[in-house]
Amino acid sequence: MKNKKILVLGYFGYRTNQLDGQTVKTRAIYELLRKRYNGEVAFADTQEFRQSFKSITLFLRNLAKCENLIWLPAHNNLKYLFPIIWIYSKIFKTEIIYIVIGGWLSKFLRNLPFHRRNLKKIKTILVENEATIKELYEQHNYQNLEVIPNFREGLPSLKIRELDGKLKIVFMARINKQKGLDTIKELSRVLPENTSIDFYGPIFNEDSVYFNTMLNCKSLKYCGCLQPNEIVDVLRTYDCLILPTHYYTEGFPGSILDAYRSGIPVIVTNWKHANEFVTNGVSGFIADFTNPLPDIVSAVNKLLNDPLLLNMMKKNAYNEATKYTEDVAWETLSKYL
C-alpha cells in the first residue's frame, strides 16, 4: 500500500532563524518524519504567510493533496487557521494530527465553541504531558489524546564538569521577564562570590533595557545564542540550569530536556506541570511559584556546598534524558500515519 503524503504545518522560523521552544519542536517533528517516514513529506512555515501570499496559496494547494496534516500551532495559528483547515479536511478527506506545544490548550478552548467541538473529531491530539490529557478529558470530554514527549536526536555521552570549588549556573531560553529575569536579578544580589550565571538565548526587545541593567552585576554575563548542534557541548561546561519561569502553563520546556541531555540538573519554579518532569532533590530543585527566591537560594547553596550531591544529581539528570529520545516519539507518532 502506498504511503500517504504528509504536510507539516507550523512556525518553523526559517526566515529569521528564530530558535525557541515552538520552532525547535516544529523542526524536530519535521526532521523526524523526513528520516523515518517512507513517503513524501512537505512543510509549510506560517512565518512566511505574513511575507508572501504565494506561500499561502502553496500551502492550500499542498493541504488539498495531503492525506495527513501534522499541525503544531501556537495560539493565533490555532484560533484563525483551524476553521479553514477543518473545512479543507472535510472536502479533501485529510486526517489532522495536532501536536500541542505547551500546556495551555484546555483553558484556551473555553471561549472557542467551534474549535472545542470539532477538535474532538480529528484523528488525534498529541500533548506533552499526562496532566494536559487529564484536563482535556475532564473539562471537555476529549478522548482522542495521547502523550508525545519533547525529544531530541540521539543521546550524547555523559561528561561531568570537574569540580573546582565554583558553581557555574546557566540560563538558556527566551530572555524576557516572564521567564524569570526578575527572580534572577534578586538572586544575583545574594549569590556567593564563587557562583556565576551565564545567559544564552534571544533577547525579547521589550525587556532588553531591563536585561542590560542586570548585566552590571559581575556574576551575570550574556553569551549570545546557541545553535542546536552547540547546546550539549556548551551546557555540559556548567553545573546546573536555572529556569524560574512565570509561565504557569509551560508544557515541557526544551531547555530542561537539553540540560538533562547535557548531564546537569535544573532549578525551576513550580509551574503547572513541573512535577511531571523534575523530581525535586533528584534531577533538580522545584521552587515555590509565587515566592521562589528562598527555595532557589537554598538549592544553590546545597549544590555549591555538597559536591557529592551535585555529582549524583548530574547523573540523575542524564538518566532522565533517556525518556525523551526520537525512538520514544516515533513509537507514538508512527501509529497515526
Backbone torsions as a table, in degrees:
resi	resn	phi	psi	omega
1	MET	NA	134.3	-177.1
2	LYS	-68.7	134.6	177.8
3	ASN	-66.0	144.9	-178.4
4	LYS	-74.9	150.5	175.5
5	LYS	-76.6	138.5	-177.9
6	ILE	-118.8	137.7	172.0
7	LEU	-120.3	127.3	176.6
8	VAL	-102.7	122.8	-178.3
9	LEU	-117.7	127.2	177.6
10	GLY	178.3	-175.8	-179.5
11	TYR	-91.8	94.3	-178.6
12	PHE	-81.1	-30.2	178.1
13	GLY	68.7	25.8	-176.9
14	TYR	-67.6	-33.3	-175.5
15	ARG	-60.1	-42.9	-177.6
16	THR	-108.9	5.1	-174.6
17	ASN	51.0	44.2	177.4
18	GLN	-70.5	130.3	-179.1
19	LEU	-121.7	109.5	174.9
20	ASP	-151.5	-175.4	-176.1
21	GLY	-59.3	-37.2	-178.8
22	GLN	-67.6	-50.8	-176.3
23	THR	-69.8	-38.8	-178.4
24	VAL	-64.4	-43.8	179.8
25	LYS	-66.9	-41.1	-179.6
26	THR	-63.0	-45.8	178.9
27	ARG	-65.2	-37.8	-178.7
28	ALA	-63.3	-41.3	178.2
29	ILE	-64.3	-43.4	179.9
30	TYR	-62.3	-45.3	-179.4
31	GLU	-66.8	-35.9	176.8
32	LEU	-60.8	-43.6	178.9
33	LEU	-66.9	-41.5	179.6
34	ARG	-60.2	-37.1	-177.1
35	LYS	-80.2	-35.5	-167.5
36	ARG	-112.7	-15.9	-178.3
37	TYR	-93.4	126.4	-177.5
38	ASN	-90.8	69.6	-178.9
39	GLY	-175.7	-174.9	-175.9
40	GLU	-79.6	128.6	178.5
41	VAL	-128.4	119.7	176.9
42	ALA	-115.0	167.7	177.3
43	PHE	-139.4	157.5	173.9
44	ALA	-132.6	125.1	-177.3
45	ASP	-97.8	112.5	-177.0
46	THR	-66.4	-16.6	173.9
47	GLN	-61.5	-31.0	-178.8
48	GLU	-75.1	-19.2	-174.1
49	PHE	-62.1	-33.2	179.4
50	ARG	-79.4	-16.1	-176.1
51	GLN	-98.4	-27.8	-170.6
52	SER	-147.2	119.7	175.6
53	PHE	-64.7	-30.5	179.5
54	LYS	-60.5	-36.4	179.9
55	SER	-65.6	-32.3	178.5
56	ILE	-70.4	-45.6	179.8
57	THR	-64.7	-36.6	177.2
58	LEU	-65.0	-41.5	177.8
59	PHE	-60.4	-46.8	-178.4
60	LEU	-64.7	-35.8	177.5
61	ARG	-66.1	-44.5	178.7
62	ASN	-67.8	-34.2	178.8
63	LEU	-63.3	-37.6	179.7
64	ALA	-69.6	-22.2	-176.1
65	LYS	-96.1	-18.9	-173.7
66	CYS	-86.3	151.3	175.4
67	GLU	-92.8	-30.1	177.8
68	ASN	-125.1	125.0	171.4
69	LEU	-104.4	121.1	174.5
70	ILE	-103.8	116.2	-166.6
71	TRP	-120.9	130.1	180.0
72	LEU	-125.7	72.4	-173.8
73	PRO	-85.7	150.3	162.6
74	ALA	-90.3	-169.8	-169.6
75	HIS	-58.0	-56.3	-176.2
76	ASN	-67.3	-37.8	177.6
77	ASN	-57.9	-45.9	179.2
78	LEU	-65.7	-46.4	-174.5
79	LYS	-61.8	-45.6	-170.5
80	TYR	-96.8	-26.4	-177.5
81	LEU	-91.1	-25.7	-174.3
82	PHE	-58.6	-43.1	178.5
83	PRO	-57.4	-39.5	178.6
84	ILE	-66.8	-47.0	-178.8
85	ILE	-63.6	-38.6	179.9
86	TRP	-62.7	-44.4	179.0
87	ILE	-62.7	-45.2	178.4
88	TYR	-60.7	-40.5	-177.4
89	SER	-64.1	-32.8	178.8
90	LYS	-75.2	-39.8	-178.4
91	ILE	-70.0	-45.0	-172.0
92	PHE	-104.6	7.3	176.5
93	LYS	57.8	46.2	178.2
94	THR	-90.7	132.7	175.1
95	GLU	-85.8	135.0	-178.3
96	ILE	-106.9	123.8	173.7
97	ILE	-113.1	109.5	-174.3
98	TYR	-100.4	118.0	178.2
99	ILE	-104.4	117.5	-175.3
100	VAL	-89.1	133.2	175.1
101	ILE	-110.4	113.1	-175.9
102	GLY	102.0	178.3	-175.8
103	GLY	-117.5	34.0	-170.5
104	TRP	-101.2	-6.7	-165.3
105	LEU	-63.9	-44.3	-174.5
106	SER	-59.0	-47.4	178.8
107	LYS	-66.3	-38.9	-177.2
108	PHE	-62.3	-32.2	-175.3
109	LEU	-79.3	-10.6	-173.0
110	ARG	-58.2	-36.6	-177.8
111	ASN	-106.7	20.8	-179.8
112	LEU	-127.5	76.9	-174.4
113	PRO	-60.7	-36.8	179.0
114	PHE	-62.5	-47.9	-179.9
115	HIS	-64.8	-44.8	-177.2
116	ARG	-60.3	-40.4	-178.2
117	ARG	-72.9	-44.7	-170.7
118	ASN	-88.5	-21.9	174.1
119	LEU	-65.5	-22.7	174.9
120	LYS	-64.7	-21.9	-171.7
121	LYS	-98.0	-6.0	179.8
122	ILE	-76.8	171.9	-172.7
123	LYS	-60.2	-49.7	178.2
124	THR	-163.1	156.4	170.5
125	ILE	-120.2	117.8	-177.7
126	LEU	-104.8	116.6	-174.9
127	VAL	-110.3	172.2	-173.2
128	GLU	-88.8	-14.1	-174.8
129	ASN	-155.2	161.4	-177.7
130	GLU	-67.6	-31.8	-179.0
131	ALA	-62.9	-36.8	178.5
132	THR	-68.1	-37.3	174.6
133	ILE	-59.5	-45.4	-179.3
134	LYS	-61.4	-43.2	179.4
135	GLU	-62.4	-48.9	-177.0
136	LEU	-65.5	-33.7	178.4
137	TYR	-72.3	-48.0	-175.3
138	GLU	-72.4	-35.6	-175.1
139	GLN	-90.6	-29.6	-174.7
140	HIS	-129.5	2.7	179.4
141	ASN	60.2	35.0	175.4
142	TYR	-77.0	139.3	178.1
143	GLN	-127.8	-9.7	-180.0
144	ASN	-88.2	58.4	-169.5
145	LEU	-126.4	146.5	171.5
146	GLU	-158.5	157.0	178.3
147	VAL	-89.1	130.8	164.4
148	ILE	-122.6	115.3	-173.0
149	PRO	-72.6	157.9	165.5
150	ASN	-59.1	149.5	-174.4
151	PHE	-154.6	166.5	175.2
152	ARG	-138.0	163.2	178.5
153	GLU	-78.0	127.5	174.4
154	GLY	66.7	175.2	176.4
155	LEU	-136.1	111.1	-178.6
156	PRO	-67.7	163.4	177.6
157	SER	-70.6	157.0	-179.9
158	LEU	-83.2	124.4	174.7
159	LYS	-132.2	113.1	-176.3
160	ILE	-95.6	131.2	178.2
161	ARG	-62.7	134.8	179.1
162	GLU	-67.8	129.9	-177.5
163	LEU	-70.9	137.4	-177.1
164	ASP	-136.7	21.4	179.2
165	GLY	85.3	-1.7	178.5
166	LYS	-115.0	153.5	175.8
167	LEU	-115.5	114.5	-179.4
168	LYS	-101.4	116.9	-177.9
169	ILE	-108.2	144.2	-179.8
170	VAL	-127.2	142.2	170.7
171	PHE	-115.7	126.3	178.3
172	MET	-137.6	104.4	-180.0
173	ALA	-175.8	-178.0	170.0
174	ARG	-60.9	133.2	-175.5
175	ILE	-92.3	92.6	174.3
176	ASN	-146.2	167.5	-174.5
177	LYS	-60.6	-35.1	-176.7
178	GLN	-67.2	-17.9	174.4
179	LYS	-87.3	2.0	172.3
180	GLY	105.5	23.2	179.4
181	LEU	-58.8	-39.0	-178.8
182	ASP	-62.1	-38.7	178.9
183	THR	-66.3	-41.3	179.4
184	ILE	-67.5	-34.7	176.9
185	LYS	-61.7	-43.6	176.7
186	GLU	-65.1	-41.2	179.8
187	LEU	-61.2	-38.8	-177.0
188	SER	-61.1	-24.6	-178.7
189	ARG	-74.7	-18.4	-176.8
190	VAL	-122.4	7.7	179.6
191	LEU	-65.6	138.3	172.1
192	PRO	-61.0	156.2	-176.0
193	GLU	-61.1	-31.6	-177.3
194	ASN	-91.4	26.6	177.7
195	THR	-127.8	139.8	-179.2
196	SER	-140.2	158.4	176.7
197	ILE	-130.6	122.5	174.6
198	ASP	-105.4	143.6	-178.6
199	PHE	-111.2	137.1	171.8
200	TYR	-131.3	138.3	176.0
201	GLY	139.3	164.1	178.3
202	PRO	-71.3	138.6	-177.8
203	ILE	-88.3	124.7	176.8
204	PHE	-68.0	122.4	-171.9
205	ASN	-52.7	-44.2	-175.5
206	GLU	-66.7	-19.1	-178.9
207	ASP	-111.1	11.1	-175.2
208	SER	-65.8	-40.4	179.7
209	VAL	-65.1	-44.7	178.7
210	TYR	-58.9	-45.2	-178.4
211	PHE	-65.5	-41.6	-178.6
212	ASN	-63.6	-33.5	176.5
213	THR	-68.5	-31.3	177.3
214	MET	-62.2	-33.7	-174.3
215	LEU	-71.2	-4.2	173.5
216	ASN	-67.5	-19.0	176.2
217	CYS	-76.9	128.1	-173.1
218	LYS	-67.4	-18.1	-179.6
219	SER	-85.2	-5.0	-178.8
220	LEU	-112.9	138.3	-179.2
221	LYS	-147.2	137.7	175.2
222	TYR	-95.6	131.4	-173.9
223	CYS	-119.1	12.1	176.0
224	GLY	91.0	-160.5	-179.4
225	CYS	-109.1	149.3	177.8
226	LEU	-107.2	139.2	170.0
227	GLN	-79.8	153.9	-176.5
228	PRO	-51.8	-38.4	-177.4
229	ASN	-76.0	-4.6	179.6
230	GLU	-100.2	-15.9	-165.7
231	ILE	-60.3	-52.2	-175.7
232	VAL	-62.7	-45.5	-178.3
233	ASP	-60.9	-33.1	179.5
234	VAL	-80.2	-48.0	-175.1
235	LEU	-63.9	-31.9	-178.2
236	ARG	-71.2	-5.4	173.8
237	THR	-86.9	0.7	178.3
238	TYR	-111.1	174.5	-178.4
239	ASP	-104.1	-29.0	177.1
240	CYS	-161.0	161.9	177.6
241	LEU	-111.6	141.1	178.2
242	ILE	-115.4	134.2	177.6
243	LEU	-145.7	82.2	-178.1
244	PRO	-86.2	58.6	-170.9
245	THR	-62.1	146.7	171.4
246	HIS	-101.0	-0.3	176.9
247	TYR	-80.5	101.6	-175.8
248	TYR	-66.9	-27.6	-177.3
249	THR	-98.8	27.2	171.1
250	GLU	-52.3	147.3	172.5
251	GLY	-89.3	-102.8	174.1
252	PHE	-123.5	94.6	-176.6
253	PRO	-55.7	130.9	-179.8
254	GLY	-61.4	-28.2	-179.7
255	SER	-65.5	-30.6	176.9
256	ILE	-70.2	-43.3	176.1
257	LEU	-60.8	-42.6	178.7
258	ASP	-63.6	-36.0	176.4
259	ALA	-63.9	-45.9	178.6
260	TYR	-59.8	-45.2	179.9
261	ARG	-62.1	-28.0	-179.0
262	SER	-89.3	-3.4	177.9
263	GLY	76.8	36.8	175.3
264	ILE	-130.7	139.5	178.2
265	PRO	-74.0	175.0	-175.1
266	VAL	-127.4	154.0	171.1
267	ILE	-120.7	115.6	-173.1
268	VAL	-134.6	160.6	170.5
269	THR	-82.8	162.0	-174.4
270	ASN	-83.6	68.0	176.3
271	TRP	-69.0	174.1	-168.3
272	LYS	-50.9	-38.0	-174.2
273	HIS	-114.4	16.4	-173.1
274	ALA	-57.3	-42.7	-174.5
275	ASN	-69.5	-14.7	177.6
276	GLU	-77.9	-21.5	-174.5
277	PHE	-119.4	-17.7	-179.4
278	VAL	-126.1	124.2	175.3
279	THR	-95.1	113.4	-172.8
280	ASN	-60.3	124.7	-179.7
281	GLY	84.0	-2.9	-178.3
282	VAL	-116.4	-65.2	177.4
283	SER	-100.1	-3.4	179.5
284	GLY	173.6	-169.2	177.3
285	PHE	-125.6	138.6	179.0
286	ILE	-110.8	120.9	-179.0
287	ALA	-98.7	155.8	177.4
288	ASP	-53.6	139.1	-174.5
289	PHE	-71.5	-41.0	-174.9
290	THR	-87.8	-27.8	178.9
291	ASN	-136.5	73.5	-169.6
292	PRO	-80.1	-19.9	-168.6
293	LEU	-57.7	-48.2	-179.1
294	PRO	-57.9	-41.7	179.6
295	ASP	-67.3	-37.5	-179.5
296	ILE	-68.4	-42.9	177.9
297	VAL	-60.4	-42.3	177.9
298	SER	-61.6	-42.7	-179.7
299	ALA	-64.4	-44.0	179.2
300	VAL	-59.8	-44.8	-178.9
301	ASN	-65.7	-38.1	177.6
302	LYS	-61.7	-47.1	-178.2
303	LEU	-67.4	-35.4	-178.7
304	LEU	-70.9	-37.3	-171.4
305	ASN	-99.8	-2.6	-178.4
306	ASP	-132.3	83.8	-178.2
307	PRO	-58.4	-34.5	179.6
308	LEU	-65.6	-41.9	176.9
309	LEU	-62.9	-44.5	-179.6
310	LEU	-60.2	-46.3	-179.9
311	ASN	-65.0	-39.9	178.1
312	MET	-63.0	-42.4	-178.8
313	MET	-69.2	-31.1	175.4
314	LYS	-63.7	-43.3	178.5
315	LYS	-67.2	-39.6	177.2
316	ASN	-62.1	-41.3	179.7
317	ALA	-62.1	-44.4	179.7
318	TYR	-62.0	-40.1	178.8
319	ASN	-63.0	-32.1	177.9
320	GLU	-62.5	-32.5	-176.2
321	ALA	-63.0	-23.2	-179.0
322	THR	-65.9	-15.8	179.3
323	LYS	-80.6	-11.4	-168.0
324	TYR	-128.0	59.2	-178.8
325	THR	-107.5	169.1	175.5
326	GLU	-58.1	-39.5	-178.2
327	ASP	-59.2	-43.2	-179.6
328	VAL	-64.8	-44.8	-179.4
329	ALA	-65.5	-41.2	-177.9
330	TRP	-67.6	-34.4	178.4
331	GLU	-58.3	-37.1	177.9
332	THR	-78.7	-52.4	-173.7
333	LEU	-62.4	-40.4	-174.1
334	SER	-63.5	-23.0	-179.8
335	LYS	-64.8	-22.5	-173.5
336	TYR	-104.1	5.7	-175.9
337	LEU	-97.6	NA	NA
